[in-house]
């Protein structure tokens, strides 16, 4: 069955219950009650509401609203001549409109193409061209970028704008949607029909277009609910960007059970805790930096847990990147009753869940877990044969959520899809209990003097230092050894730390794993929390660099010079 049937079932069974809540803390007016800050009543009927998207603090819709909005957008697309398989790009910040628009595209038999909201104008143009998108729906934050490439995106037949003060070159989503029927358009969709094109995070180069069918999306629902046991009484706090598979596929657990979810815009420890308290949140998916920020704020006294009612919060889970065990030990100290899970996935495997730790295995923190619900996972050598226990190899996964292909890139597809298996590019090992431990990205492995160094191992160790907020280890060219390990270290706010202090701390590592260079700088991460190592390699990859500390880096004693 297509994933759109879940929304239709929820409308029939739980029509008057809340489906989605959007919180915009920047719009809060303390002189008004939270509920008063919601959108006006006629919002539900799709009237042109000039103030709702930008000015409301809190908005919510029911499952009936959700399904009706999806139907209206589907009918709008169909009335403009969209055909089965046509591509519709979505360029929006997280908002109440996002998911109904996505489902409307699917209900029309079309293919959704979510775009990264950090893309430059030229990256937007590139992705629209690569995906063959013919329609684009965008928000006010992107007006300038879209306008700057109007002459270069002539393939686009329609531009729909979500927001007030619609620009002249686009059509108002609110205005045109109000004329469309809220009934199901009745387009037949099968499991094998194309559903969505997602773009890779670009951590190893320019984004690839990843094509998934409806079977993949449905399997994500089943996997997420099986792992985290969502019920009707749960409330999911969603903060990562919806354009990425991770956030959306974790929300699929709420979709499957008809439970509410909260979209929080503007992330900070106080805002996360306030929202969890006020909205009676039970499940929160965090990225590592956000979890660190919450813990730092608690331990510095900037926030006090007793100020919030977090009694319903039962599960915190993390994905998108390796999780330092030290972080979870700190978390359990402050939140001893929380269940915890780690989720591993790729956009090529429909986001989270092809491998997961499981809430019952917290004693195995540090591992990413075992094959997820409906998935198989295997670690193989360079010939594709299984590796012995404890030996490092490449992680492969297979299951109903594997992508169809890299769209319009047969060569790249053939590199990673072999005999029904997806070769993830992640190096891993399996322990004696069958749990998988990530070692590093295949392309991130540093070979120094013939020894393989896996940066993730060093990064996890460095994050155990009480002055270090984040760390990234990259290879830098070396005339004799080929490469050496350089550690880019982001300090916690306000602390002072020297290169010598870090060097002494690293003496606990085997000699060949110790970083040869220490760099005090910020660690760049993309919106899904992954370290953007290409940026660091570009910045620090030249042998001619001697002084490694930039003038605007965090306060540090010592120069970070080459040793």
HUZI-V9012 format. One record per pair of residues at least 24 apart in sequence whose ideal C-beta (glycine too) atoms are under 6 Angstrom apart, sorted by the first residue. I is the first residue (numbers start at 1). J is the second residue. If there is no record, write none. Layout:
[[I;J] [I;J]]
This chain:
[[2;189] [2;214] [3;214] [3;217] [3;218] [4;103] [4;106] [4;107] [6;255] [6;256] [7;67] [7;103] [8;67] [10;63] [10;258] [11;63] [11;64] [11;67] [14;63] [14;258] [15;63] [15;64] [16;62] [17;63] [18;60] [18;260] [19;61] [19;62] [19;63] [19;66] [20;61] [20;96] [20;261] [21;60] [21;262] [22;59] [22;96] [22;263] [23;58] [23;264] [23;275] [24;57] [24;265] [25;266] [25;271] [26;266] [27;55] [27;57] [28;57] [34;58] [46;177] [46;178] [48;174] [48;175] [50;164] [53;163] [59;96] [66;100] [68;182] [69;100] [70;100] [70;103] [70;104] [70;107] [71;182] [71;183] [71;184] [72;177] [72;180] [72;182] [73;101] [73;104] [74;104] [74;107] [74;108] [74;185] [75;180] [75;181] [75;185] [76;176] [76;177] [76;180] [77;108] [78;108] [78;185] [80;158] [82;108] [82;110] [84;109] [85;194] [86;110] [86;134] [87;111] [87;113] [87;131] [87;132] [87;133] [88;135] [89;113] [89;115] [89;128] [89;133] [89;136] [90;114] [90;137] [91;115] [91;138] [91;142] [92;139] [93;117] [93;139] [93;141] [94;242] [94;263] [94;265] [97;162] [98;242] [109;187] [109;189] [111;194] [112;196] [113;197] [114;243] [115;243] [116;243] [121;145] [121;148] [121;149] [125;149] [125;152] [125;153] [127;199] [128;153] [130;209] [131;197] [131;209] [139;163] [143;167] [191;215] [197;407] [198;245] [198;347] [200;347] [201;526] [201;530] [203;530] [204;443] [208;406] [209;407] [210;347] [210;348] [210;403] [211;404] [211;405] [211;407] [212;350] [212;403] [213;404] [215;400] [216;350] [216;401] [219;400] [219;401] [220;249] [220;252] [220;350] [220;401] [221;252] [221;256] [223;353] [223;372] [223;373] [224;250] [224;252] [224;253] [225;253] [225;256] [226;373] [227;353] [227;356] [228;253] [230;257] [230;259] [231;257] [232;257] [232;259] [234;259] [234;282] [234;283] [235;260] [235;280] [235;281] [235;282] [236;261] [236;283] [237;262] [237;276] [237;281] [237;284] [238;263] [239;264] [239;267] [240;528] [241;527] [244;528] [245;347] [245;350] [245;351] [246;319] [246;320] [246;351] [246;352] [246;528] [249;351] [249;352] [250;285] [269;293] [269;294] [269;297] [269;303] [270;303] [273;308] [276;310] [276;313] [277;308] [277;309] [280;312] [281;313] [282;312] [282;314] [283;315] [284;316] [285;317] [286;318] [287;320] [287;529] [288;321] [288;529] [295;330] [298;334] [314;339] [315;339] [316;340] [317;341] [317;343] [318;342] [319;343] [319;352] [320;528] [320;529] [320;530] [321;529] [321;530] [322;438] [322;456] [324;460] [324;463] [325;365] [325;366] [326;464] [328;365] [342;368] [344;368] [346;424] [348;403] [348;422] [349;397] [349;401] [349;402] [349;422] [350;401] [354;397] [355;436] [364;435] [367;435] [367;437] [368;436] [368;438] [370;434] [374;399] [375;399] [379;428] [379;430] [389;430] [390;429] [392;427] [392;429] [392;439] [394;423] [395;424] [395;426] [395;428] [396;421] [396;423] [397;422] [446;475] [446;483] [446;485] [447;482] [447;483] [448;481] [448;483] [448;484] [449;481] [451;512] [453;485] [453;513] [458;513] [465;505] [467;491] [467;492] [467;495] [467;497] [470;523] [472;523] [472;531] [472;536] [474;533] [474;536] [474;537] [477;543] [484;516] [485;515] [485;516] [486;517] [487;515] [487;518] [488;519] [488;521] [488;523] [488;536] [489;520] [490;522] [490;523] [491;554] [496;555] [496;557] [497;556] [498;557] [498;558] [499;558] [499;560] [517;562] [518;560] [519;548] [519;560] [520;549] [520;553] [520;556] [520;560] [521;550] [521;553]]
